[in-house]
Amino acid sequence: MQISSNTGLVLEGGGMRGVFTSGVLDALMKHEVYFPYVVAVSAGACNAMSYMSRQPRRARWSNIDMLQKYDYISLKGLVQKGSIFDTDILYERFPNELVPFDYAAYEANAATFEMVTTNCRTGRAMYLSERHDHQRLTQIVKATSALPFVAHIVDVDGIPMLDGGIVDSIPIVRSIDTGHQENVVVLTRNRGYRSSEPDIKMPKFIYREYPRLRVALSRRTAEYNKQLDLIERMEDWGEITVIRPEAPMEVGRITQDVEKLERLYEEGFRLGERFILSAGLV
C-alpha cells in the first residue's frame, strides 16, 4: 500500500473505546506514517488532534494516565452541571496546562483534518475544519464529542451542534466524496458487531426546539448498523482496509477501569504496527 493524495484515514468515535484508536495513532506516529486527509468523529477526533500535532502518547496520557487523577467523567457532573464530562479540564486545562497541545505543529501540518458534528437544526452532519483560530477549534472539538442527553449543546459559528456520531459514526462516504478512493478505517468495535439498542421515537419534550434532531436520534441505531454493513462489504471487496479490535469490547463509552483501558490501548498499538508492516509502510 502507498499513501498518496487520494488516501484517507477515517476514525470512528466511541467514548472511552477511543483508547484503541489512540494506540493505533501512536503506532502510526512511531513509524512516521501520516495521511494527507483525516476525517474523524467524537473521541476519534479528540485522539486525532494529537496525531495532527505530531504528539505521540499525548492522547494516551489524557485518556488513561489523567483519568483517575482528575476524574473528568462522572455522574456527579451530569447532575450538578448538566454534563457527564468536566469540559474545563478536558478543553481548557488539558490543552493549555496539563497536557499541552502543540498548536504551532498543528497549524504547520498541511494535511486536511475534518471533524464531524451534528447540526441540531437540520439533523444532518457537518464536516468542519479549523487551522488557526484556537477558540473555534476548541468549540468544534467540544461539539463533535458532545454526546446527546449527557452533554451540553455546543455553539459553533452560531449553529447549535452535538456529537457527529448521531448521524455519521463512520464517515467513509465523506472521505470518498472528497476524492479519497483508498481508505484506512479505524473502528472501535470487533467485526460482526451490531448495536442492539432499540430505536425509539423521541418524545417532543426532548430537544423540543430541534425536531429534526429528534428524528436523527430516533434513527441512530439503524443508521449505525447500516454503516457497519457497508464497511464490512467494502472490506470484503478489498476497497478499504479496516483496523479494529479483535474481540468483543470490554470497554464502554464511560469505562474508567484503567487496566481495561491500558489493554485496549496496547491492542490498538499492536494492530496499528501490524497494519504498517503488512502494508509495507516501513
Residue pairs with C-beta under 8 A, 6 or more apart in sequence:
1 182
1 241
1 279
1 280
1 281
3 33
3 34
3 35
3 36
3 281
4 36
4 182
5 36
6 179
6 180
6 181
6 182
7 35
7 36
7 37
7 180
7 182
7 183
7 184
8 35
8 37
8 38
8 39
8 175
8 176
8 178
8 180
8 182
8 183
8 184
9 35
9 37
9 38
9 39
9 183
9 184
9 186
10 39
10 40
10 170
10 171
10 172
10 175
10 183
10 184
10 185
10 186
11 21
11 38
11 39
11 40
11 41
11 44
11 45
11 47
11 48
11 186
12 21
12 41
12 44
12 165
12 169
12 170
12 185
12 186
12 187
12 188
12 189
13 40
13 41
13 42
13 43
13 44
13 45
13 144
13 145
13 163
13 164
13 165
13 169
13 188
14 20
14 21
14 42
14 43
14 44
14 165
14 188
14 189
14 253
15 42
15 43
15 147
15 252
15 253
15 254
15 255
16 43
16 63
16 73
16 251
16 252
16 253
16 254
16 255
16 256
16 261
17 43
17 188
17 189
17 249
17 251
17 252
17 253
17 255
17 264
18 42
18 43
18 44
18 46
18 47
18 63
18 188
19 59
19 60
19 63
19 64
19 251
19 261
19 264
19 265
19 268
20 186
20 188
20 245
20 251
20 264
20 265
20 267
20 268
21 43
21 44
21 47
21 48
21 186
21 188
21 268
22 47
22 50
22 59
22 60
22 63
22 265
22 268
23 60
23 264
23 265
23 266
23 267
23 268
23 269
23 270
23 271
23 272
24 186
24 243
24 268
24 269
24 271
24 272
24 275
25 47
25 48
25 50
25 51
25 59
25 186
25 272
26 56
26 57
26 59
26 60
26 268
26 269
26 272
27 268
27 269
27 270
27 271
27 272
27 273
27 275
27 276
28 34
28 51
28 272
28 276
29 51
29 54
29 56
30 56
30 273
31 273
31 276
31 281
31 282
33 276
33 281
34 111
35 111
35 184
36 110
36 111
36 112
37 111
37 112
37 114
37 175
37 178
37 180
38 48
38 51
38 52
38 111
38 112
38 113
38 114
39 113
39 114
39 115
39 116
39 127
39 171
39 174
39 175
39 178
40 47
40 48
40 113
40 114
40 115
40 116
40 144
40 171
41 115
41 116
41 144
41 163
41 164
41 165
41 168
41 169
41 170
41 171
42 116
42 144
42 145
42 147
42 163
42 164
42 165
43 145
43 188
44 186
44 188
45 115
45 116
45 141
45 144
45 145
45 164
46 59
46 62
46 141
46 144
46 145
47 59
47 63
48 113
48 115
49 59
49 101
49 106
49 141
50 56
50 58
50 59
50 62
50 101
51 59
52 106
52 109
52 111
52 113
53 101
53 102
53 103
53 105
53 106
53 109
54 102
54 105
54 109
55 101
55 102
55 105
58 99
58 101
60 265
61 99
62 90
62 94
62 99
63 261
63 265
64 258
64 261
64 262
64 265
66 72
66 94
66 98
66 99
67 73
67 256
67 258
67 261
68 256
68 258
70 86
70 89
70 98
71 86
72 85
72 86
72 89
72 90
73 84
73 85
73 86
73 254
73 256
74 84
74 86
75 84
77 83
77 84
77 85
77 86
78 84
78 150
82 152
83 150
83 151
83 152
84 147
84 150
84 151
84 254
85 145
85 150
85 151
87 142
87 152
89 98
91 138
91 141
91 142
94 101
95 101
95 138
103 134
106 131
107 131
107 132
112 129
112 178
113 129
114 127
114 128
114 129
114 171
114 174
114 178
115 127
115 128
115 129
115 140
115 141
115 143
115 144
115 164
116 125
116 126
116 127
116 128
116 144
116 164
116 165
116 168
116 171
116 174
117 125
117 126
117 128
117 140
117 143
117 144
117 156
117 161
117 162
117 163
117 164
118 124
118 125
118 126
118 161
118 162
118 163
118 164
118 166
118 167
118 213
118 216
119 125
119 126
119 159
119 160
119 161
120 153
120 159
120 160
120 161
120 162
120 207
120 209
120 210
120 212
120 213
121 159
121 160
121 210
121 212
121 213
122 212
123 167
123 210
123 212
123 213
123 214
123 215
123 216
124 167
124 212
124 216
125 164
125 167
125 168
125 171
125 174
126 159
126 161
126 164
127 171
127 174
128 140
128 143
128 144
128 156
130 136
130 137
130 140
131 137
136 156
136 157
139 154
139 155
139 156
140 156
142 154
143 154
143 156
143 161
143 162
143 163
143 164
144 163
144 164
145 151
145 163
146 152
146 153
146 154
146 161
146 162
146 163
147 162
147 163
147 253
148 162
148 163
148 166
148 207
148 217
149 206
151 162
151 163
153 160
153 161
153 162
154 160
154 161
154 162
155 161
160 210
162 213
164 171
165 224
166 213
166 216
166 217
166 220
167 216
167 220
167 223
168 174
168 227
169 223
169 224
169 227
170 185
170 187
170 224
170 227
170 228
170 231
172 183
172 185
172 227
172 230
172 231
172 234
172 240
175 183
176 183
182 240
183 239
183 240
183 241
184 240
184 241
184 242
184 243
184 275
185 231
185 240
185 241
185 242
185 243
186 242
186 243
186 244
187 231
187 242
187 243
187 244
187 245
188 244
188 245
188 249
189 228
189 244
189 245
189 249
190 244
190 245
190 246
190 247
190 248
190 249
191 232
191 242
191 244
193 228
193 248
193 249
194 225
194 228
195 221
195 224
195 225
197 221
198 221
199 218
199 219
199 220
199 221
199 222
200 218
201 214
201 218
202 214
202 215
202 217
202 218
204 211
204 214
206 214
206 217
207 213
207 214
207 217
231 240
231 242
234 240
235 241
235 242
241 275
241 279
243 268
243 271
243 272
243 275
244 271
245 264
245 267
245 268
245 271
246 267
246 271
249 264
250 260
250 264
251 257
251 260
251 261
251 264
255 261
276 282
